[in-house]
Amino acid sequence: MNLLQALTQPLVLTALIGCVTLIIVTAIAARIYARKLHVRELELKVEREKVELVRADLERRKLLDLLFYLPEDTKVLNRVSTIRSLLMSIAEKYIDVETRMTRLELENELKKLEEISQNLEKLEEGGD
């Protein structure tokens, strides 16, 4: 019996089709499982980031509670009010500096874009 006759036997054909099907189904299952693991990994990453945000928020609230705590001692009360006013002025200056930096960055980007636009216009004029 030669190889062609052996492969055309119904039992051999059924076994080959079954093996190929098994390989394809296993490959699909492996891909699906890998994708599920990736999704789960991303979900866990998001949960960790949420926990970190909550932790940071709790720490900020704790600091604010300490700042807004009003002691009964007038010396400490005066120091706390001085610290509060200093913190407020620092925050205002930070916001002002941040605004200036943003404006300067935007102006620099605008200058770069204008230069690129001028270069493109020169190239178009030279190409015509």
Order of alpha helices (4+ residues) and beta strands (2+ residues): alpha-alpha-alpha
